Amino acid sequence: MSSRVIHAIYNDDDVLMSAVKEVRAANHHIEEIYTPFPVHGLDKAMGLPHTRIAITAFMYGLVGLCTAMWMMNYIMIENWPQNIGGKPSFSFFYNLPAFVPIMFEMTVFFAAHLMVITFYMRSKLWPFKEAENPDPRTTDDMFLMEIPVTGDEKEMTAFLESTGAVEIKITEKH
Amino acid sequence: MYQFSSKLKTAAFALMIIGALGIGWGFLSAPSTVEEAKEIVAHSNDGHHGGVGSADAHADSHADEHHDASHDVHTLHQLQNRPWSAVYVGIFFFMMIALGVLAFYAIQHVAQAGWSIVLFRVMEGITAYLPIGAVILFAFLVLSSLHMNHVFAWMDPALVDPDSPTFDHLLYDKKGYLNVPFFLIRSAIYIAGWLWYRHYTKKQSLKLDAAAEGDLTHYKKTFKASAIFLVFFLVSESMMSWDWLMSIDHHWFSTLYGWYVFAGMFVCGITTIAMITIYLKSKGLLEYVNDSHIHDLAKFMFGFSVFWTYLWFSQFMLIWYADIPEEVTYYVQRFEEVKVPFLTMVAMNFAFPVLLLMNSDYKRLPWFVVMGGIVILLGHYIDVYLLITPGSVGAQWKFLSVEVIGSMLFFLGLFIFVVFTALSKSPLKVKGNPFMKESENYHY
């Protein structure tokens, strides 16, 4: 299989949206789309699966909650149950209200931070990562659709031009 | 146009009749003498909840005859309060739903929300209960002022009479605020303010329906009235909660109480909007309401359930942590006497909505929202019960009793009857609102 790709560049998100629908209707595989800002509904038009990051966040939250409960039960109740200001350190539940603020914050802390780290890992983002931007204009005002070349190049170019692309390039995929 | 179905009407009347019988039974079985009260307590002692037993143990430990006698009178008053307090819970709960919806309605106008216009008539239908509910509530307050019951113990003039043996110094210091004439005048002012806004906006809403295309006079009038009402509402709601609920425990005070009551009424109001919307949609009458609207309402149910829990916990935890005797008695009493409903209520109003309404997809399923809504409404009914009952009935409480259930059913029937009658009086879709198109096309 050739590693050549077509870069179709659009200058309007509405044109891009209808182009995506046409390209998908014509059974071409869209490799990637680069946009300067989130285009509402683009993921649905491309048929991308739903993100599961909310589910991971929920589970991370549970981990945080359990961590907080285990930690305070061990420290305050099991390891050294001191009488501090008359608080009932006989069992975890007797002293539960005093632990709730920490349980809450730990739940939020774990859910938020681990979810963000998950996001970075899944989308392969880190400092000193080399930018994968095929065309610098896509961070400013242009929308770029990348389609692998299959079959006749000329036919595909003509088809993409008919969808409203303002510029079409064929390059080697890097 | 909605037609009040005869089936629902029959159901509403059936609820009212059954409820009225239950309430009547409650009043008839209330004791009128100390002897009868003693007998009732002795009866319910076998195998009933721990509260009664501990109250008796308390009485036994004081052999002193005078104390015993005053204890018996106290028990008599508590038992006599039982049907009154049960009725008051029903009155307040359904009134607060209508009031919560009214506040939500005003917020939608002031915030110029674009999604909720298609639900305005449902909200107006629910707030139609407010005039009736608030007037019944006021009548209850008048009856209490006339010493028909002891729900508001502070109304007893002997407590503030320095020569009386039952003189209450703490209450005497609050006399400037807690006295019957001022109390009734204040209550009348709150109710009048709410009813004025409800009446005014309903009128403007109908005028906007009939107005020429592009004529926004009535829309703007509603906007201004809503902004003024919200200022009035926040003050009156807070004072209303001190007067009508907190004064039942007249030695106790809490600063965030008004917000706490507000959060409860708000979440109940939104839940009721969601449930009635789903009901009308299932009849095919609200075809322009899509699942994004339901989703938004469910998000509000979720969010305000959490907000309610936040306030509940903040109030509880601050008092528990500081453990100052004059404040902590409020919770000591609730933990000793009504522990099971007290903790069940928190689980119903927090854990259940949080776990069930967290998932975005579930919030779009009508039956899921209805199930969650039923639990939230029942949970808040118990919440209102626990705001009123421990202070008026104390250890003699009985949640699953004829008068409590009867009162719940009676006011539910009345609520359904009034709300659906109001819904059938005007078209279910408002006209002329500049955000109507946005609301109809709303998608999340």
HADDOCK unambig.tbl for C-alpha pairs under 7 A between the chains (distance, minus, plus):
assign (segid A and resid 97 and name CA) (segid B and resid 317 and name CA) 5.90 0.50 0.50
